[in-house]
Structures are given as structure tokens and as C-alpha cells.
Amino acid sequence: MHMYRIPIIITLAVVFFGSCRKTELIDAGPESVRCSADTIRFDTVFTTAGSATTGFLIFNLEDQPVSISAAMLARGNASMFQMNIDGVPGPVARQIRIEARDSIYVFVTVRIDPDAATNPFLIRDSLLIELQGRTQSVILEAWGQNARFLRNVVITGDTRFDRTLPYVILGGLQIARNARLTIEPGSRIHLHADAPILVDGSLVTRGSAAEPVTFTGDRLDEGYRNLPASWPGIYLRVSSTDNRLTHARILNAYNGIVAEGPSAANRPKLILDRCLIDNAYEAGIAGSGSSIEAENCQVSNCGRNILLLKGGEYLFKHCTVASFSHALIPHKYPVFTVQNWDSTRQGVTTYPVSVQVDNSIIWGDEGTVEQEFFTSRRGANPFQVNLRNCLFRGSADPANAVLSNGLRNQPPQFDSINTTKRYFDFRIRKKLSPALNRGLPGLVVRDLDDMPRDAQPDLGAYERQ
């Protein structure tokens, strides 16, 4: 028995000591590790506001553990970037162990100090990795943008916003009764996730085709800047009146713009002139017993593009109302809905409604929605819905509506639609589009791009040039 024990003991010793040598920690050299990126870039970050976290991996290419001498920010404590490597925060980390054929995470954020610049400015630093007396580097880049930060602001008089610096709204912006906010061309309004615009007075934008007024979220980094429901939206409350938005772009809201109740003195509560409302999670335009006029407007890729409830008076001229399913908002509801009733615990209440839609395109991609222009009528209140010279998709002509020169189920042939890349151009530049030259003349003289309409205008928000 003893003669068999000696070879077994020797074999176990060889395996044991061999294993020890294989797992011995070595100093990493330039050939031992590899970074998954050579440059980390951040999109525009507002000064004093932090960025999203991004990062990269450091891979160990060896069959045994390695130790990195140090990883550090080149500017040290003066850097505007912050680093966390394998769970260790700080401008420097030393003796970093990576197991055999394994990897560790390096996370980076940036917070930019303000300066006097009005245009975006570039911030750079490097993350240095020391390897046996040699250094590898990963470049860190971020664009900083100064801004005017407003938190829980109530406007009580006539106020103007200009284009000098963007506005970042935190907590919300309220325009009090009898107050007016006028926003000049080229102004950019960025709103946090907790920041609605509540209008009890009046909101006016004076944008142009070259310098629109933009409302969007305050996260501009990749993966966040085009998220629907990034901010709550614009709400015109019951007392609000005389709202006029010209060349406004309302992007990525929960609701784009909501108008509640009628306006005073038989004037529209809201006039939308050459506006673009896109990628709202719920409604692009919502009216609740209100009064809205819109011309040359694009309302696109929202959960419910136009939603008119509890009656009211509405006029739409040369509008493109269209939705295509994409990864963030599936197209599940009609792009245009008119409903004259409301249901509560006390029962159903009905309201009079008047909707006029002229020279417009009402379209959605094929799927579960059978009727893109949908009406729901109850009771005996007046229900006047007229569509003149409109192109629309539907299994039948809309119920409870009077149609004149309608084009049903004739694809408008938009310029470019790519749902995978989320690229949408709703102009009609194709020569065979049925929307070309099919409009009633003289309703509007210029299109959403501020280009002239001809004597036989095209349907929708854009005139083919």
C-alpha cells in the first residue's frame, strides 16, 4: 500500500504547485490588457448639471491574474470628469487586479463648470493607465453648454425669453392669469422630467423656419435625448387665452400640448402656425371642450396624435398627422380621434362639437388600427365633422363625418421612412404621390418650411417644390 501512496502524493503536489504558479499575480504590461474604447464622448451637457454615466471595459488577455499599477485622470482633482474603476471612485486608483481572462468596468461621468461662453464648448481630459512603466490613455470629451436655470418659476407679468442661452426648467414653469410669456426666435426651452409648462395666462412663440422655438427635455446625451415622455408637456388651463405658437417644435413630451376649456370672446384658445409636434408618449395635441386652430402643422409619431374630447370647436388646414410604429411608441390608436362625450360616476355627459379638416393627410402604418380618423358620438348634441380634400387611411369612410373629395387608402408616399433608425421625413417629394396638387386653393400661402404654396396646393403640411 505504501508503494502506491508515493506517486499519488507526487502527482497531487505537482498539480497543487502548478496551479499556484498559474494563478500568480503579475504586473500588467502593454500586451496584457486591452480597453474596449479609445475615446469616451458625451453629448452636450448643461453646465452645473451632471451627465449620464458611460464607460468602457479593461480586458485581461493573460491566462493568469494581472495587476495594473495605476489608473488616473490626467487633470486629477481639477478634472471635470469623475471616474469609478471596479467600484473604486476617485481621480486615481492603484494596484488594480483583473482575474485571468476577465474584465473590469470603468465608469465615467462629467459635471461642467459654467463660464462666459454662449456657444457650446469642448472639455477634454484623459484617463491614464500605467502598465510596467508605459502608459495607455483613453480620451474623454464632452461638450458643455451654459444655460439659464429656472426652478419652480411663476411668471406674473409680461416676460420675454430670448435665444442668448438655453433655458433649463426644473420643477415647472407657470404663467399666471393675465400674464404673458413671449418666446423669441431661436430660443431653446429644456424641461426636466418634473417640469410641465402650466399656462393660466398666455403663451406666444415667435419662431421662424430658420430659427424655430424648441421645447424638449433636458437630457441631451445619447440614449436619452429622443425619449418620449422626457418632460410632462404644455398645459393651457381653463383660464388661459390668446395662445399663439408660430414655428414651435414640441418634442419628446408626455403630452405635447393640452388645451382645456373654451377661450374668451369667441377667439380660439390656441392657434398653431407652422408647428411640429413629435414623439409625444400620449397625445400630440389634446383638446378638452376647447377651441384650436392649426395650419401647416406636422403631428407625428405620438401615442395619440390628435385627441379631441368633450366637444369644442377645431379647425385644421394643411396638416400632416401621421404615425409609424417604432421601438419606443407602437402605433396602437387612431392618429385623429373626435369624441363628444364624457363618462363619470354620475353618468354620460355629451357636448356639441365642430371639427373642420381641410387639405390634410391623416395616415398610419398598417397594423391593428382600422380607422385612422375615428369618431365617437353619443346623444343628440350637434356633431359637425367635415373633411375636405383629405387623404386618409381607413377600412371605410369615417362615421359621423361629411367627406368631400376624400382620398382613402392611397399611400401618400412620404419622402423617407425608416422605423429601425427612427428617421422620418413626412415631406411628399415623390412625383407619383396622390397628395400632389389635390388641395383646395387659397387656404394658406406658405407651408411648414415657409415655402410658397402654388395655385394648386399639395395636401399636408409641406408643398413639394
Buried (B, 14 or more C-beta within 10 A) or exposed (E): EEEEEEEEEEEEEEEEEEEEEEEEEEBBEEEBBEBEEEEBEBBBBBBBBEBBEBBBEBBBBBEBBBBBBBBBBBBEEEBBBBBBBBEEEBBBBEEBBBBEEBBBEBBBBBBBEBEEEEEEBEBEBBBBBBBEEEBBBBBBBBBBBBBEBBEEBEBEEEBEBEBEBBBBBBEBBBBBEEBBBBBBBBBBBBBBBEBBBBBBBBBBBBBEBEBBBBBBBBBBBEEBBBBBBBBBBBBBBBBBBBBBBBBBBBBBBBBBBBBBBBBEEEEBBBBBBBBBBBBBBBBBBBBBBBBBBBBBBBBBBBBBBBBBBBBBBBBBBBBBBBBBBBEBBEBEBBBBBBBBBBEEEEEEBBBBBBBBBBBBBBBBBEEEBEBBBBBEBBEEBEBEBBBBBBBBBBEEBBEBBEBEEBBBEBBBBBBEBEBEEBEBEBBBBBEEBBBBBBBBEEBBEBBBEEEEBEEEBBBBBBBBE
